[in-house]
Amino acid sequence: SVYEKGSHRGVFVNSYNANDKFEVRVSYLGKVQYVRNGVVFYTSKQAPKYPLSVDSSLHDPSAVVHSVKWESVNTNPGALKAGAAVTFTNVVGVHAAGGKLVKSASHGSKWNAGAVSAQSFRAKDPVNGVSFRTDNKKYVMVGLSHGDSSQSYKDIDFAMYPRRDGYVSVYEKGSHRGVFDQFDAGDSFEVRVNAHGQVEYVHNGKVFYTSKQSPRYPLSVDVSFHDAGASVSKIQWIKYSRTVPKLASGSAVFWKNVNGVLASTGELSRPYARGNSWNGGAVSERALKKGDKVNGVSFRPRQNNAYLMVGLSHGDSHQ
């Protein structure tokens, strides 16, 4: 448990072993962290007042605490860079270390646990999103957000939601955008801002939804957990960029405004999770003009028993 000025903040570690190492420290952001064996399990909402002394209170006659030492732990993650593990703060009800988050069993199964990245990025920074992997099929949302007011998923502006039933949904500020795909434990996900300033949701390298909401900078990685034991790992900053080639005969089509299909260069597929309806599609990144060296599009269907339409259009208002 954690107590602050006599107030109980909660039970965060169900059990511990004799000689486990605990720390109470002030992070580089000036927030007090509670740590067990190198893993942060709670970040205080109270600002420390200096000077700070080590204080103690022992209840049981047999209680012994040893190896009480001053520590100097560098909690500063350094400059933002692609491929670096995300460092978290505002940790509540989860165990955080090395780009991995696991919800503690002590917090049960409610949307009452989570964390937010200690750093955030802007439009011109060397990162533009986050990648992660799911370790199991449990309720958890991971995404990008401006600000952090609670552990609820409703606090996340752009949230990827790998669900307990094996489907993937998207929520934005608490609003459900749809069910888009199926996944397995260990699959990779990304939530990123593309070159057009749009937030994209990606599963195993394929974009499946482009948000209609504009992001507000700076953006942090925000995570909300429901199920006890839910685990996400390899949470890393990413820098997604691509060069869309000039229009040329034979060049593959690049896509934008993706909604309800899985999009990769020169290919679109509709996942079973979307069912049967005219509500999924995408539009090309580039458009041909009169006098260009190309004057149309070619394609090949992989089957002859599914409804689909591909063609040319001026503008793109819906799927």
N, C-alpha and C positions, 0 to 999 in steps of 0.2 A: 504494500500500500504506500501511498504518498500522503503526508499531512503537511499543511502549510499554515503556520500560526494557529495550530489547533484544529484547522478545518480539514476534513477528509476529502481528498481529491479523487480517490478511487482505488480499486484493486487492479493492478496492471500485470503482475507476474503471479501465476497460480501457485508455483512452487519454486524453490531454489535449493541449491546444495551448499553444505558447509564449505567454506573457502572460496565460494564464488566471489568475484570482484565487482563491487558496486562503486559508482562515482556519482557525485553531485557537483556539477560544474556549470560555469557560465560560458555560453557559446560566443563566437565572434559577433553575433547579432545582439549580444547583451541579454540573452534569455537563459534561464536556468534549466538545465537538462538533467534527467535522471537516467542512469545508465547501468546495465547489468552485463558483465562480460563483453564490454565493447559495443553493446546494442542499446540504442536509445529507446526507452519505452514511454517517456512522458516529457513534455515540454511545458514548463510553468507559464501561466498567463499573468503572473505577478512579476513586476520589474524588481530586481534586487536593489537594495539600498546599501551603498558602501560606507565604511569598510565592513567586510564580511569575515566572520570567524567560524571555525569549525565548532559546532555545538552538538551535544549528545544527551540522551536520556535513556537509561537502562532500567527495565522493569524486573525481569526474572533474576533471582540470585545466581543462576548458572550462566547467565548471558556473558559472552566474551566476544569482543571485536578486536581484531589485531591487524597489523600492517597498515595502520592509519597514516597515510602519507599525503603531503602536498603533491599535486599533479600539474603538469603543464601539457595540455593536449591541444594540438592545433586543429581547430574545428573549421577553419577557413578553407573552403573547397577550391579557392584560387579562381583564375579567370575562366569564364564560360568557354567550353570547347566541345566540339562534336566528338562523341564516343566516350566522354567522361560520365562516370556514374553520378546520378542525381543525389545531392545531399539534402536531407529533409529537416524541417523544423516544425513547430506546432504539432508535435507528435502526441496523439491521444489514442490509447487502446491498441496500439500496434507496436511491433518490434522493428526498428529501423536500423539497417547497417548495410554499407556497401552496395547501394542501389537495389536493395531488396526490402520489401515490407510484408509482414505477416500479422494478421489480426490475432490478438490475444484471446484465449478462451474465456478469460475473466470478464470480457465485455459482451459475451453472449452473441445473439444474432439480431442485431438492430443496426440501423444506419447511424452509429454512434462512435465510430472510430475512423481515424485517418491521419493525414499529414500533408504538408505543402512544401514545395522546394524552398531551400534557403535562398536561392537565386531566381531571378526572373530575366526575361529577355525582351528586347524591342525589335522593331522591324529591321534594323540594319546591323543587328548583332550577329556573331558567327554561328549561332544556332537558331533554328526556327521550329523546333518541335521536340517531341519525346517519343521514344520507343520503349517497349516492355514486352515481357513474356508472361503468360499465365502458367502457374505451377499446378493448378487444379481447377475444377469446375465449381466455383462458388461465386456468390454475388459480390462484385467489387466494381467500382468505376474509377477509371484513370483518364485524366485529360488535362486541358489547359484552361486557366482561369485568371481573371483580373481580380486580385484580392482574395482574402480567405477569412470568412466570418464564422464558419462552423465546420463540423465534421460531416454534415449532411451532403448527399449527392446534389441537392438543390442549389448548393453553393458553387458548383462547377459549371463554368460557362460552356465548355465543349467536352463532353464525357463519353468515352468508349465504355460499353457495358457488356463484358463477357458474362453470360448468365449461367446459372446452375444447370439449366436444361440443355446447354450446349449451343445456344443461339447467341448472336451478337446484336445488341441494340445500340442506339445512340440517344443520349439525353443531352439537352442544352438548357441550362438554368432550370432544371427540374421538369422540362417539357419533353415528352417522348417523341422522337422523330421517326421511329420505325424499327422494325426487325429486318436485318439486312443479310445475315450470313450465318453459317454454322462453324464451330471451331473445335479444336482438340487442345487439351492441356499441352503446354509447350509451344503453342503457336505464337507468332510474333505480331505485334500491333504497333501502329504509329498514329499519333495525332499531330498534325503539322500544318504550317501556314505555307501555301504555295506562292508562286511568283505573282499571282493576281491578288494576293492579300486575302485569299479564301482559306478557311480551315478545311482540311481533308482528313478523312478517316480511312486507314489502310490496314488490311489483314493479309499477312503473308505476301507482302509486296504489291498487292492489288488495291487500288482505290475503290471503295464501294459507296462513299457518300461525300458530297461537298456541301458544306454548310451554307445556308442562305443568310446567316448572321455575320456581321463584320466583327472581327476581334478588337478588343480594346487593350492597348498596351499600357504598362508592361504585362507580360503573361508569365505565370508560374505553372509548374506541374502541381496538380491538385488530385488527391486520392481520397476516396471514401469507401469504407468497408461495411458490409452487412454481416456476412457469415463468419463465425469463429473459425479460425484456421485458414481462411482465404489468404492466398499468397501470390504475390507478383514479384518477379525478379528481373535482372538485367535492365533496370530502369535507367535509361541513358538519354543524354541530350543528343539531338541529331541536327544535321544541316542537310536538308534535302534541296537539291538543285538539279535542273536538267536544261539542256539546250534543245529547244524545239527547232529542227532543221527547216530551212526554207522549203517552200513548195517545190517538189520535183517529181516527175513521173517515176513511179515505183517506190517512193518513200512511204514508210508506214505512218498512219494517222496517230497523232497524240491527242489525248482527250482532256476535257474540262467539264465542269458542271455535272459531275457524275452523281447519279442518284439511283440506287437500287439495282445496280449491275456491278460486276467485278471488271475493272478496267485496267488493262496493261497496253503497251504500245502495239497498235494494230489489231487489238482484240477486245471484244466485249463478251461477257457471259452473264446469264441471269441465274442467281442462286436459288435453290429450292425454297429457302426461307421466305422469299418474297411472294410465293404463290403465283396464281395466274391472273394477271391484270395489266392493263397498259399504263404502268406507273414506274417504269424503270428505263433509264437511257443515259446518254451523254452526247456532247457536241464536240466537234473538232477544235483544237487549239487555234488552228489557222483557218482562214477563209479565202477562197479563191476570188480573184477579181477579173473583170473583163480584160483580156489581153495577156493574162498569166500563161505560163508554160504548161499548166495543167488545166483541164476543163471538166473534170469529173472524178468519181470515186469508183473503185472496184472492190468486191468482197466475195467471200465464199462462206456459205453456211455449212456447219459441221453436221447437220441433220436435215431431213426433209419433212419433219413431222412436228415442228414447233413454230408458233407465230412470232415473227419479228419483222421490223421494217427498217431499212437503211436508205437514205437518200440525201438530197441537197435541200437546204433551206436558208432563207434570209432571216436571221435572228433565232432566238431560242428562249421560249417563255415557259415551257414545262416539258414533262416526259410524255 
